[in-house]
Amino acid sequence: MVAAARGGVRAAGAAPNPTLEASIGHGRAREGGASRVEWGLALSIPLGWLAQRRSRIDTAEAEIDAVKAEAQAIRREVLLQLGVLYWNLAYDQARVDALATLEEQVATLARAVSLRVRKGEARPIELPRVEVEREKVGGELETARISLEARQAQLAVWLGVPAGRRITAAADLSASPAPPDLETVWAWTRKRHPLLAAARARVRGLAAELQTEKLARVPPVAITGFTNHELDRRVYGAGLSVELPLWNWSSGKIAQARARLAAGEKQLETASLELEAGVVEAEAACRSGTRLAARFKNAVLPPSERAAATVERMYLLGEASLLEVIDARRTLLDARRSYLGSIAQAQIDCSRLRALVGKELP
């Protein structure tokens, strides 16, 4: 589209081709029997385009700026999509690691339960219970691995990676992103967002189109040079032609161009309001996501880890039941899953905010 718009600039600045008229006929004298072939040539060069050339070029150049800005907007959308896929992949990797660790811990617990049952320190019913829990964790781990493979395949499609090549995300899910200041985000968005730049370029192009229609009221002029070779004479000369605007003064086209300009200005205003509203929403999502992730990291995850470890030690000492151990492990798994999910979602929400601001995504 940018290449096409550049071609439009060249077309707008090109001079129209001259017109060549030729005539040929057979002439006979009124007196006598003389006769011969008569012919004539006329070359006409239009000059009316000179008045509108600058405004037409301005329209075409505005179109270049608009499509360049739209290309930047598309690039941001692609980068944002890659960022979303990246952080989803990082989340699935971390979830698989957490479930694999939990599976090992449940396997260790199952061996301890089996030993206690053989010694008579635990009831035999506890052994199938821990085996059921082990199977549940194994099922969740298998599901998480399938989801991870799907995320890897999605990202491979976008990156053009050959099939079968494994993709991993080297992401740090232990740190939350820092949301920028809202006023700073607004300022960057108004200044640099490509959709606003495209809308401004469209308005500039519509203003140039209005100027072109106004200049169309100037009567177009053409100069002509001609020669005629007749039976008894040869004629050389030049002429000037002017279009008489008797029936059409471009009033309708001027009104149409003026209305389109007004509509373009309103569309620019609407795009600005929509972007500012989107910035507010994205900033709030980024800020709330980072705070939620920090709360899970500082206030939920550590107590869950301590509680799970304490209940398991109490079980080995015979002071807690197996159901309490399983419940503590489940609580810890939910806490880890929620923490990882909140970090990944915070990264995605903050990536959307950076896409609006105009900063490159990681």
Protein Blocks (a to p, Z undefined) as FASTA:
>chain_A
ZZmmmmmmmmmmpccdddddddddddddfedjbdcddddddddddfklmmmmmmmmmmmm
mmmmmmmmmmmmmmmmmmmmmmmmmmmmmmmmmmmmmmmmmmmmmmmmmmmmmmmmmnop
acfklmmmmmmmmmmmmmmmmmmmmmmmmmmmmmmmmnopaehiacdddddfkbccdddd
fklmmmmmmmmmmklmmmmmmmmmmmmmmmmmmmmmpccddddddddddfkbccdddddd
ddddfkbgolmmmmmmmmmmmmmmmmmmmmmmmmmmmmmmmmmmmmmmmmmmmmmmmmmm
mmmmmmmmmmmmmmmnopacfklmmmmmmmmmmmmmmmmmmmmmmmmmmmmmmmmnopac
ZZ
